[in-house]
Amino acid sequence: WLCDYKARKDDVELNWIRHNQKLLTRGSAQQEADILAKRLSGEPVGPQVTKMPKSFYGSKNHLHDEMHNGLALVRKIGSPLFFITFTFNPKWKELTSLLLPGQTASDRPLLVARIFRLKLKALLTRLTAGLIFVRQSTTGTGMKSTTYLEVKNENGQGYVICVTEFQKRGLPHAHIAYRPADSPAKKKLPD
């Protein structure tokens, strides 16, 4: 039922976009007049290109906008210090305990997607809270001081960019670009 509802919702939105291109694009009045004249004279108009707005998730304009947001973060705050690839492991006990005898991970794609999403969400939560990467430095007294690398500080100078890829024949994986809040200058890596 939920899949059917989502498909209907997308269909209604796509139909609205298709029939309201004048509101979404800035086509010239001359182009519209030429197309109307061709239709009235019976000439073939050619394929009509439907331009998708950036508000439609997954459209080319949406992805273009997301790319520019990421580049603006890099320009303003600095390059990411860590690039993490998080992959799905088909031998995780959360998956293997739910498989029937003879089944593999590729036989249960919904289960794979749910487990991957939960594990990725847990990783991102720990990453933003500063529970994964630790910087240790030695003070003048010989004692080690530990600093956890967090995404947010009082200035808010840090970011996490996560892109998830679901492949046609394979398990999902995510690419994570991470810059902690208290990281050094743009080109310098931490000790």
C-alpha positions as CSV (number, residue, x, y, z in Angstrom):
1,W,0.0,0.0,0.0
2,L,2.8,2.4,0.9
3,C,4.7,1.8,-2.3
4,D,1.5,2.3,-4.3
5,Y,0.8,5.5,-2.5
6,K,4.3,6.8,-3.1
7,A,4.1,5.9,-6.8
8,R,0.7,7.8,-7.1
9,K,2.1,10.8,-5.3
10,D,5.2,10.9,-7.6
11,D,2.9,10.5,-10.6
12,V,0.7,13.4,-9.6
13,E,3.7,15.6,-9.0
14,L,5.3,14.6,-12.3
15,N,2.1,15.3,-14.2
16,W,1.9,18.8,-12.6
17,I,5.5,19.5,-13.6
18,R,4.8,18.3,-17.2
19,H,1.7,20.5,-17.6
20,N,3.1,23.6,-15.9
21,Q,6.4,24.1,-17.7
22,K,5.6,27.8,-18.3
23,L,5.6,28.4,-14.6
24,L,8.8,26.5,-14.0
25,T,10.9,27.7,-16.9
26,R,11.7,31.0,-18.4
27,G,10.9,30.2,-22.1
28,S,10.6,33.2,-24.4
29,A,7.3,34.2,-25.8
30,Q,8.7,33.9,-29.3
31,Q,9.5,30.2,-28.8
32,E,6.0,29.5,-27.5
33,A,4.5,31.3,-30.4
34,D,6.6,29.3,-32.9
35,I,5.6,26.0,-31.3
36,L,1.9,27.0,-31.3
37,A,2.1,28.0,-35.0
38,K,3.7,24.6,-35.9
39,R,1.0,22.8,-34.1
40,L,-1.8,24.8,-35.8
41,S,-0.2,24.2,-39.2
42,G,0.1,20.5,-38.6
43,E,3.9,20.4,-38.7
44,P,5.7,18.0,-36.4
45,V,6.9,19.9,-33.3
46,G,9.5,17.4,-32.2
47,P,10.0,16.0,-28.7
48,Q,9.0,18.3,-25.9
49,V,11.7,18.5,-23.2
50,T,10.3,18.5,-19.7
51,K,12.6,20.4,-17.3
52,M,12.5,19.2,-13.7
53,P,12.7,21.7,-10.9
54,K,15.3,21.4,-8.2
55,S,12.5,20.8,-5.7
56,F,11.9,17.4,-7.2
57,Y,14.2,15.0,-5.3
58,G,16.6,13.1,-7.6
59,S,16.2,15.4,-10.6
60,K,19.2,16.7,-12.4
61,N,18.7,20.2,-11.1
62,H,18.3,18.9,-7.5
63,L,21.6,17.0,-7.8
64,H,23.3,20.0,-9.3
65,D,22.1,22.2,-6.4
66,E,23.3,19.7,-3.9
67,M,26.7,19.6,-5.6
68,H,27.0,23.4,-5.3
69,N,26.0,23.3,-1.6
70,G,28.9,20.9,-1.0
71,L,31.3,23.0,-2.9
72,A,30.2,26.1,-1.0
73,L,30.9,24.3,2.3
74,V,34.4,23.4,1.1
75,R,35.1,26.9,-0.1
76,K,33.8,28.5,3.2
77,I,35.0,26.1,5.8
78,G,37.8,24.0,4.1
79,S,38.4,20.7,2.5
80,P,37.3,17.5,4.3
81,L,40.0,15.9,6.4
82,F,38.5,12.4,6.2
83,F,36.9,10.5,3.4
84,I,35.1,7.4,4.7
85,T,33.5,4.6,2.6
86,F,31.0,2.7,4.6
87,T,30.0,-0.6,2.9
88,F,27.3,-3.2,3.8
89,N,28.6,-6.5,5.1
90,P,26.4,-9.5,4.1
91,K,27.8,-11.4,7.1
92,W,26.4,-9.0,9.8
93,K,24.5,-11.0,12.4
94,E,21.5,-8.7,12.1
95,L,21.0,-10.0,8.5
96,T,22.2,-13.6,8.8
97,S,19.8,-14.2,11.8
98,L,16.8,-13.2,9.7
99,L,17.7,-15.2,6.5
100,L,16.0,-18.5,5.8
101,P,18.2,-21.5,5.0
102,G,19.7,-21.1,1.5
103,Q,18.9,-17.4,1.2
104,T,21.6,-14.8,0.6
105,A,21.6,-11.0,1.2
106,S,20.6,-10.3,-2.4
107,D,17.4,-12.3,-1.9
108,R,16.2,-9.8,0.7
109,P,16.8,-6.3,-0.6
110,L,14.4,-4.6,1.7
111,L,16.0,-6.2,4.7
112,V,19.5,-5.1,3.4
113,A,18.3,-1.5,2.9
114,R,16.8,-1.3,6.4
115,I,19.8,-2.7,8.2
116,F,22.2,-0.5,6.1
117,R,20.2,2.6,6.9
118,L,20.2,1.9,10.6
119,K,23.9,1.1,10.7
120,L,24.7,4.2,8.6
121,K,22.5,6.4,10.9
122,A,24.3,5.1,13.9
123,L,27.7,5.8,12.3
124,L,26.7,9.3,11.4
125,T,25.4,10.0,14.9
126,R,28.6,8.8,16.5
127,L,30.7,10.8,14.0
128,T,28.8,14.0,14.6
129,A,29.0,13.5,18.4
130,G,32.8,13.1,18.2
131,L,32.9,9.5,19.4
132,I,35.0,8.0,16.6
133,F,38.1,10.0,15.8
134,V,40.4,11.1,18.6
135,R,43.4,13.4,18.5
136,Q,45.9,12.8,21.3
137,S,48.7,15.2,22.1
138,T,51.4,15.3,24.7
139,T,51.5,18.3,27.0
140,G,54.7,19.7,28.5
141,T,54.3,17.5,31.6
142,G,54.4,14.2,29.6
143,M,50.7,13.6,30.1
144,K,48.6,12.7,27.1
145,S,45.6,14.9,26.5
146,T,42.7,13.6,24.4
147,T,40.5,15.7,22.1
148,Y,37.5,14.2,20.4
149,L,37.0,15.6,16.9
150,E,33.4,16.8,16.7
151,V,31.4,18.3,13.9
152,K,29.9,21.2,15.8
153,N,31.6,23.6,18.2
154,E,30.6,27.1,19.3
155,N,31.3,28.5,15.8
156,G,29.6,25.6,14.0
157,Q,32.7,25.1,11.8
158,G,32.5,21.5,10.7
159,Y,30.5,19.3,8.3
160,V,29.5,15.8,7.2
161,I,28.5,15.1,3.6
162,C,27.0,11.7,3.0
163,V,26.1,10.1,-0.3
164,T,24.5,6.7,-0.4
165,E,24.8,4.5,-3.6
166,F,22.5,1.5,-4.3
167,Q,24.0,-0.5,-7.1
168,K,22.0,-2.6,-9.6
169,R,23.8,-5.8,-8.7
170,G,25.5,-5.3,-5.4
171,L,25.2,-4.1,-1.8
172,P,24.7,-0.5,-0.8
173,H,27.6,1.7,0.3
174,A,28.0,5.3,1.4
175,H,30.7,7.9,0.8
176,I,31.2,10.3,3.7
177,A,33.3,13.5,3.6
178,Y,34.0,14.6,7.1
179,R,35.6,17.8,8.5
180,P,35.7,18.2,12.3
181,A,35.0,21.5,13.9
182,D,38.4,22.1,15.5
183,S,40.5,21.2,12.5
184,P,43.5,23.2,11.4
185,A,43.8,25.4,8.4
186,K,42.6,24.4,5.0
187,K,45.7,22.6,3.7
188,K,47.1,21.3,6.9
189,L,46.2,17.9,8.2
190,P,46.0,17.1,12.0
191,D,48.9,15.3,13.7
